[in-house]
């Protein structure tokens, strides 16, 4: 998981690279290509690796790793809650704990 400043830096890279690709496509009058998508993904993956040391994640997965999207730790087991409004994690709910 990325804290807010880390997540913001990943989003900034994603947005900047996507903007560069969009400008290139517009000036060249072409559609999005696989190499465009790969360029965006590699920039995001490189920043994520700098922050975490982890590699091999899909770009969309990386963009879902901001801590603010999740809730606090589960009061029963300590795992992160799925949403900020949740009261128990999925595992505790399925085991009827608490």
N, C-alpha and C positions, 0 to 999 in steps of 0.2 A: 504494500500500500504506500501511496505517496501522500505526504502532508500537503497543505495548501500551497506553499511556495514551490515545492517540487512539482506538483501537479500543474500549477500555472506555467512553469517553465516548459513543461512538455506540451501543453496546449499552445503556448506561444510559437514553439517550433513547428507544430502541426499547422497552425494557421498561416504562418509566414511561408512555409513550403507550399501549402495549398494555393496561396495567393500567387506565388511565383509560377506555379504550374498553370494557373488560370490565365495569367498574363501571357505566358508563352503560347498557350492554346489559342487565345484570342488573336494575338499578333500573327500566328501562323495559320489561323482558320482551320483548326483541326479538332478532332474529338480527343477525349481522354484516352491515353494509351496505358498499357501495362507498365511501361517504363516510367510513366508519370506517377502511377500509384506506388511503384516500387521506390521511387525517389522520396516520396513523402514518408512511406513506411520506414525506410532506412534511416532517415533523419530522426524520426520519433524513437525508433529502436536504439539508436546511438545515444540519445539523451537519456533514455530509460536505463541503459546499461551504465552510463556515467553515474547515475544516481543510486542504482541498486546493485549493480554487478550481475544482474540477471539478463539472460538473452533468450531468444527463441519465442517470445510472446507475439501474438498477433497485434497489429496496431490498434484495432478496436478494443481488444482486451486491455491494452495499456491505457487507453483513454477512459476506461471504466475503473481505474485504480485509485481515484481520489478518495481520501478518507471521509470527506464531507458527504459523500453519497451513502455512507453507512451510518449506523447508529453507534451508541456507546457499547461497551462490553455487556454481554448477557449477565444479569445478576446471579444466575444459577451456575453457569459454567465458564464464563469469561470470554467466550467467542464473540466476535463482532455481530451486532444485530444487523439484519438485512436492510432496514430503513431507520431513519432517525426516530420514527414514531413507534417502532416495534417494542414490545415488552419482554419477549423471550426469543431466543434464536430458533431456527428451524428444528434443530436436533432436540432441544428441550420441549418444543411444542409437540413433536412427534412422539416423544417419550412421556408426555403429560407430566413433566417435572414442574413443580411450583404451582 
